[in-house]
């Protein structure tokens, strides 16, 4: 369980000063570590080069790949990230937050619902620590490009929760900590802003005291099948 030391410092969006100051992958990693109050945790960072494969025979393809990994040996976490992600610092910051949450939760055991929900609960932890906006923005991307012969469309997903789930987790984080949702709304992709407003209204109506509602949940009742 996350302790008092690991609560959200605020809702962190693309324009956060500490993220904007970073010019390299390692600098961005240190910025995220600092915001998560994990700067003293023993970590090693490795960039994994990509070897993109051109697919000229396909006009549409969809994929989901691991943006990063975390392994822990003798109390030291090794976090690896794709070199391709350097082109999207906001998504990379969200990836770093997710992988650092793996380290944070390393000895916590299986989440409610069993090991199959490990990655989903890790996304929730990253949203709880303020990174829900960055994760929601990078959860799904759609790109189009063309050459002399073909037009290509690519849809890709990142992370494990949907855009709407991450937006709801962001609204819940704001409700728990009393944060202003204004910065989160301005930092989200435009089409997700209405989802944030809906989540805020639903939480206010159904769980006016979200902390009390959560404390009444018996996690042992979850099905671990």
N, C-alpha and C positions, 0 to 999 in steps of 0.2 A: 504494500500500500504506500502511496506517496505521502511523505511527511510534510510538515509545515515548511521545511526548507525548500521543498520542490512544489511550490505553487506558482501559478502564472504571474510573471512580472507585469503583465498587461497583454492585450491582444496585439500580436506582432504582424504587421503587414509589410508589403514590398518596400515601403518608404521608410522603414525603421532606420534611424541614423547609423546604428552599429552594423547593420547589414550593408548599407550603402557605402560605408567606408572600406569594406573588404574589396581587394583587387585580385586576389588569387583564391584557389580552392582552400588551402590551409588557413588563410586569413578569415574566410567565411566560416570555416569550421570552428575556429577559435571564437568568433563572434557569437555563433549559436551556442557553443559551450558556455560562454559567459552569461548569456541570457537565461540558460537553463540552470545556472549555478553549479555547473559540473566542471569548471575549469581546473579543479584539482584532481579530478578522477583520471587515473592512468589510461591514456589512450594513444594509439598509433593510427595514423591516417595513411591510406594508400590509394592512389589513383590507378584505375584499371583502364588501359587503352582500349578503344573500340576498333573493330574491323567491320565497318558497315558493309552490308551485302546489297548490291543493286538488284532489283527484281523487275526487269523490263517486261516480263510476260504477264504482270498483274496490274490491273488498273485500280484496284482497291484492296487494301489489306489492313488488318486490325491486329494489334499485338499488345501484350503486357509483359514487361520484363522487370526484373529486380533492378531498381535504381541504385541500390546500395546493399551492403551486407555488414553484419556485425558478428564477430566471434570473440569469445573471451577465453584466454588461457592464463592460468596462474594470476587471476585478478586483473589482467591487462586486456583491454578491448582493442581489437583491430577492426577499424571501420574502413571499408573499401567503397569507392564510388566510381561511377562510369565517367570517363573523360568527356563523353558527349554532353554530360550535364553542365559542363562549364559554360555552355552557350545559354543556359537558363538558370541564372543564380538564384532566383526565387524558388524554383523547384528544387534546386540543390540544397538550399537552406532547409526546406521542409524535409528532404531526405535525411540530412544530417540530424535533424530533430528526431525523426523516427528511429534512426539507428542508435542514437544516444539513449532513447527510451528503452530500447532492448537492453542496453547495459544497465540502465537504472532499475529495470524490472528483472534482471537476470536471475536473482535468487528468490523471486516472489512465488515461483511455482506456476502451475497452469492457471489461466484466468477462468472466471465463471463461464461455463459452457464447454470447457475442455480445451485441449491443446490445439484443436482446429481453429480456435478463435484467437490464437496468440497474436497474429499479425494485426487483426482488427482491434484488439485491445491495446496494442502498441500505438496504433493510429489514434485511438481515443486518448491515450496518455499524452501524446504529442499535442493534441488539440487542447487538453486540460492545461498544458504548460504554455498555451498561448499561440501555437503554431497552426491552428485550424484554418486560418485564412490562406496561408501559403499552401497547405495541403489540398484545400478545396480547389484553389486555382490551378493546381497541376494535376488534379485527379483525372482529367480527361482533356485531350488536345485533338485538334483536327487540322490537318494541313493539306494544301493543294499546291502542286507544282507541275511543270510540263517541260518537255524538250521538243525536238523537231518532229518526233514521231508519236509520242504518247503524252497523255495527261494522267497524272497520278493523284490519288486521294489517299491520305493515311489517317486513320483514327487510332489513337493509342490511349491507354490508361496507365496510371501510376498509383501506387499505394493499394489499399485493400478496402477502404470504405468508399462509398459513392460520394459524389459532390454534395448531394443533399444531406447525407449523413454527417459529413464533415461540417457543413454549414450549421446543422442543428447542434452538433457538439460545440461549435464556436459560440452559439447563442447560450448554450447551457453553461459554458465556462464564464461568460459575461454575467449570467444570472447568479452563479455561485459566488463570484468575487466582487460583484457590484461594479463591473467595468462598463464604460460607455461603449455602445456598439457602433458609434459614428465612424471611428477609424477603421473598424472591420468592414463596414458597409462600403466605404470609399475605396478600400483596398481590394475588394472582391471583383471578379469578373462581373460586368453589368448584369448578365442574365441570372446571376446567382443572388443578387441583392434582394429580389422579391422573396426568395426562399428564406433568406435571413429574417426578413420582417415577419413572415408567416411563422417561423420557428419561435421568434420572440413572443408573438401574440399567443401561440399555443402554450408555451411554457408559463406565461403570466396567468393564463386562464386555468390551466390544469394543475400547475404546480407553483403557486405563488411563493411558497417557501421551498425552493428546490432542494436545499440542504436537508431539510427535515424529511422530504419525500424520499431522498436517496438513503437516508439513515434507516428508514423503515423496510428497506429491501433485504430479504434474507437470501444471500448469495448461494447458500447451500441448497436452495430449492431449484437451482438451474440444472437442466438435464445435461449430464456429462456423457451421454451415449455417443 
